[in-house]
Amino acid sequence: MYDRPLTIEQNLTMLVATPSRLVAITQGLSPTQLVTPPEPREWSARDMLAHLRACADMWGKYIVLILNEDQHTFKAVNPTNWIMQTNYREQEFPPSLQVFMAQRVELLVVLKPLPSKDWFRMATVTGAGKPRERTVRTYAQRLTNHEQSHIKQIECIVDVLRTQS
């Protein structure tokens, strides 16, 4: 799912669109609705956004690391572990979304002007089994595909919440 092949242009287009899609999907929801899961033990829209932010933190950071060093090796941190070191799940939705949007702008400032060859810059990633080779494109694609799957989940959450009100 996260490795679905995407062109550079597809990655950029979807990375640009994700924040505005989140705004559109959640527009008009009350603060209570944004923290309400559709069912007990499921994630709320705020939980989903917190998860997206943690993934964007880690995978965006790795993109920059790859671009800043040749043949870099680094240990990956699972976004699920990273989120536990943040307060993302407790933040109110609108300010958290604003931070996500600002972070996305920063990532796009790095990615948009990249020549095609730099999308294939590589690093060795450790920390999750055997070392793996990852590229800027690998992480951008992972981020894009991952966000698209969660956008669909957020749409479902919002649909449930809107029918309950």
MIVOPA-975077 format. One record per residue: y, z, x of N, C-alpha, C in turn. Coordinates in steps of 0.02 Angstrom, whole numbers, padded with zeros to 5 digits, always signed. Atoms other than C-alpha are relative to their C-alpha. Example, Ala and Ser with C-alpha at 12.3 -4.5 7.8 and 13.67 -1.06 7.14 Angstrom:
<bazas>
-00059+00000+00045-00225+00390+00615+00060+00000+00045 -00059-00003-00042-00053+00357+00684+00055+00037-00039 
</bazas>
This chain:
<bazas>
-00059+00000+00041+00000+00000+00000+00063+00000+00044 -00060-00003-00042+00127+00046+00137+00002-00058+00049 +00002+00054-00048+00071-00099+00244+00003-00069-00032 -00006+00065+00033+00099-00237+00115+00051-00041+00039 -00045+00040-00042+00174-00377+00219+00064-00021-00037 -00065+00020+00026+00359-00408+00189+00038-00035+00055 -00042+00032-00049+00479-00524+00275+00058+00047+00018 -00058-00040-00019+00629-00452+00365+00051-00001-00057 -00048+00006+00055+00740-00517+00225-00021+00041-00061 +00025-00041+00057+00630-00437+00091+00011+00074+00014 -00012-00070-00018+00638-00272+00184+00073+00018-00010 -00071-00015+00005+00826-00278+00197+00024+00001-00073 -00021+00004+00070+00850-00330+00016-00022+00062-00039 +00025-00058+00037+00741-00189-00050+00031+00065+00026 -00032-00060-00027+00814-00059+00068+00071+00007-00025 -00068-00001+00028+00988-00106+00007-00003+00022-00073 +00003-00010+00072+00934-00099-00176-00023+00069-00022 +00031-00062+00022+00841+00066-00180+00050+00053-00023 -00047-00052+00025+00990+00187-00190+00032-00017-00067 -00031+00017+00064+01074+00091-00331-00051+00000-00057 +00052-00005+00051+00909+00080-00423-00010+00072-00022 +00007-00071+00017+00893+00269-00413+00057+00024-00043 -00059-00018+00041+01069+00288-00481-00010-00026-00071 +00008+00030+00066+01033+00169-00625-00055+00034-00041 +00057-00030+00035+00865+00247-00669+00018+00069-00027 -00012-00070+00018+00931+00425-00674+00066+00012-00035 -00066-00006+00032+01101+00390-00750-00007+00030-00069 +00000-00030+00066+01137+00498-00900-00047+00058-00009 +00045-00058+00006+01003+00628-00865+00039+00064+00015 -00033-00064-00012+01058+00808-00873-00028+00033+00063 +00027-00037-00058+01039+00926-00724-00069+00030-00015 +00065-00028+00019+00896+01008-00819-00055-00053+00000 +00050+00054+00001+00806+00843-00847-00019-00022+00071 +00014+00023-00068+00821+00797-00663-00046+00046+00038 +00046-00047-00033+00724+00953-00613-00061+00016-00041 +00057-00012+00044+00599+00946-00755-00055-00051+00013 +00056+00047-00007+00428+00872-00716-00024-00022-00069 +00024+00023+00065+00352+00767-00855-00059+00041-00026 +00058-00043+00017+00197+00879-00853-00002+00057+00050 +00007-00054-00049+00159+01046-00773-00037-00024+00063 +00027+00016-00066+00117+01031-00587+00011-00072+00023 -00020+00066-00022+00191+00856-00576+00070+00005+00031 -00065+00000-00033+00347+00808-00480+00055-00019-00049 -00060+00019+00037+00520+00800-00556+00035-00057+00038 -00041+00051-00035+00648+00666-00513+00029+00029+00064 -00026-00033-00060+00725+00791-00392-00053+00005+00054 +00055-00004-00049+00556+00818-00308-00014-00067+00032 +00011+00068-00026+00532+00631-00290+00055-00020+00049 -00056+00016-00045+00705+00610-00214-00007+00039+00065 +00010-00041-00060+00670+00753-00093-00053-00032+00045 +00053+00032-00038+00510+00666-00040+00025-00065+00032 -00028+00063-00028+00599+00498-00018+00046+00015+00058 -00046-00018-00054+00731+00583+00088-00039+00020+00063 +00040-00022-00059+00600+00665+00201-00032-00060+00034 +00030+00060-00029+00512+00498+00226+00054-00042+00036 -00054+00038-00031+00678+00411+00261+00024+00034+00064 -00018-00037-00061+00721+00548+00386-00046-00019+00058 +00049+00011-00054+00562+00525+00485-00005-00073+00020 +00012+00070-00016+00533+00338+00473+00063-00034+00025 -00063+00027-00026+00717+00296+00497+00012+00023+00071 -00006-00027-00068+00720+00408+00650-00045-00039+00049 +00046+00036-00044+00570+00317+00721+00024-00071+00014 -00029+00066-00011+00655+00149+00697+00051+00003+00056 -00052-00008-00051+00802+00209+00800-00031+00016+00068 +00034-00015-00063+00686+00283+00933-00029-00063+00032 +00030+00062-00026+00595+00117+00951+00054-00046+00028 -00053+00044-00023+00758+00023+00967+00035+00025+00062 -00038-00029-00056+00832+00142+01095-00039+00003+00065 +00039-00004-00062+00689+00141+01220-00054-00054+00001 +00054+00047-00008+00569+00013+01287-00065+00038+00010 +00067-00028-00005+00385+00056+01269+00000+00076-00009 -00006-00072+00015+00425+00225+01195-00065+00026-00028 +00056-00035+00032+00288+00349+01151+00029+00063-00031 -00023-00061+00034+00322+00485+01024-00054+00025-00047 +00046-00031+00047+00228+00606+00914+00031-00002-00069 -00024+00005+00068+00249+00569+00730-00006+00067-00035 +00002-00059+00043+00288+00708+00608-00010-00025-00071 +00013+00019+00068+00216+00691+00435+00059+00022-00044 -00055-00019+00044+00358+00687+00307-00016+00059-00046 +00020-00057+00041+00258+00811+00202+00010+00065+00037 -00013-00060-00040+00269+00935+00345+00075+00009+00011 -00072-00004-00013+00451+00892+00380+00038+00030-00059 -00038-00023+00059+00508+00926+00201-00001+00076-00005 +00005-00073+00002+00450+01106+00220+00052+00034+00044 -00052-00026-00044+00583+01128+00354+00070-00014-00028 -00064+00017+00031+00720+01068+00236+00009+00039-00065 -00011-00028+00067+00797+01128+00073+00007-00056-00051 -00009+00058+00044+00786+00955-00007-00024+00013-00071 +00028-00011+00067+00679+01016-00152+00041+00048-00042 -00043-00047+00037+00809+01147-00199+00069-00029-00014 -00067+00028+00009+00962+01036-00189+00009-00031-00069 -00014+00034+00062+01046+00973-00345-00007-00075+00011 +00015+00071-00006+01004+00792-00380+00059-00043+00022 -00056+00046-00019+01177+00708-00372+00021+00006+00074 -00019-00002-00071+01227+00777-00200-00056-00023+00046 +00056+00023-00041+01053+00745-00132-00004-00076+00000 +00000+00073+00004+01062+00566-00193+00057-00029+00042 -00056+00023-00041+01232+00547-00109-00019+00001+00075 +00022-00004-00070+01156+00604+00057-00050-00056+00014 +00049+00054-00008+01011+00482+00032+00036-00067+00007 -00038+00063-00002+01136+00341+00000+00037-00008+00066 -00035+00003-00065+01238+00383+00155-00048-00014+00057 +00051+00010-00051+01081+00391+00260-00023-00074-00001 +00022+00069+00006+01030+00220+00195+00051-00047+00030 -00053+00041-00029+01198+00145+00242-00006+00002+00076 +00007-00007-00072+01174+00213+00419-00060-00041+00027 +00059+00038-00021+00999+00136+00431+00015-00075-00004 -00015+00071+00008+01061-00032+00367+00050-00025+00052 -00046+00019-00053+01202-00033+00494-00040-00016+00064 +00044+00013-00058+01063-00027+00625-00041-00063-00011 +00049+00054+00012+00944-00151+00542+00030-00069-00014 -00026+00066+00021+01054-00288+00470+00018-00046+00058 -00018+00047-00053+01122-00357+00634-00056-00013+00051 +00053+00008-00050+00955-00347+00726-00025-00072+00003 +00034+00065-00007+00891-00511+00796-00074+00008-00019 +00070-00002+00022+00717-00553+00732-00046+00031+00052 +00045-00026-00052+00636-00513+00899+00001+00076+00004 -00004-00073-00004+00698-00333+00891-00038+00035-00056 +00041-00028+00053+00605-00306+00728-00072+00011+00024 +00067-00005-00026+00448-00322+00833-00004+00044+00062 +00002-00048-00054+00497-00196+00966-00052+00053-00018 +00059-00040+00012+00352-00077+00987+00005+00068+00034 +00008-00066-00030+00313+00105+01021-00072+00022-00013 +00065-00031+00011+00153+00204+01038+00012+00065-00036 -00010-00059+00042+00140+00337+00905-00063+00043+00002 +00055-00048-00002+00031+00491+00925+00009+00051-00056 -00007-00055+00047-00002+00640+00814-00041-00006-00063 +00041+00009+00061-00114+00569+00678-00062-00040+00018 +00060+00036-00022-00280+00525+00757+00015-00037+00065 -00009+00037-00062-00289+00395+00893+00070-00030+00003 -00066+00031-00006-00125+00326+00962+00002-00069-00032 -00008+00064+00034-00060+00177+00865+00064-00034+00023 -00059+00040-00016+00062+00038+00903+00038-00012-00065 -00043+00011+00058+00207+00032+00779+00063-00036+00022 -00060+00038-00014+00358-00081+00769+00056+00021-00048 -00055-00010+00046+00529-00073+00689-00019-00027-00068 +00021+00031+00063+00460-00190+00558-00053+00042-00036 +00052-00042+00030+00308-00078+00530+00031+00057-00039 -00031-00057+00034+00419+00070+00489+00045-00022-00057 -00042+00024+00054+00542-00030+00385-00043-00020-00060 +00047+00021+00052+00398-00105+00287-00031+00061-00035 +00029-00061+00028+00318+00066+00264+00050+00034-00046 -00052-00032+00039+00482+00138+00202+00012-00039-00065 -00013+00042+00058+00513-00008+00084-00057+00005-00051 +00057-00002+00046+00338-00011+00009-00008+00069-00032 +00006-00068+00024+00332+00177-00007+00052+00015-00054 -00054-00012+00049+00499+00184-00096-00013-00038-00065 +00012+00039+00060+00449+00046-00216-00052+00034-00045 +00051-00034+00040+00295+00143-00271+00029+00062-00034 -00030-00060+00030+00397+00301-00299+00055-00016-00051 -00050+00021+00050+00535+00208-00391-00036-00009-00068 +00038+00010+00062+00403+00158-00519-00019+00068-00031 +00017-00066+00025+00349+00340-00533+00061+00035-00031 -00061-00030+00027+00528+00397-00558+00018-00032-00067 -00013+00033+00064+00549+00267-00695-00045+00030-00054 +00046-00030+00049+00395+00340-00782+00022+00071-00018 -00024-00068+00013+00461+00518-00764+00060-00002-00047 -00061+00005+00040+00629+00468-00836-00017-00024-00071 +00020+00023+00067+00547+00374-00980-00028+00057-00042 +00029-00057+00035+00448+00529-01027+00055+00049-00020 -00054-00048+00014+00602+00640-01015+00046-00025-00056 -00045+00027+00051+00706+00523-01121-00034+00000-00070 +00034-00002+00065+00573+00517-01258-00007+00071-00025 +00006-00071+00020+00561+00707-01258+00066+00028-00026 -00065-00029+00021+00748+00732-01288+00024-00025-00066 
</bazas>
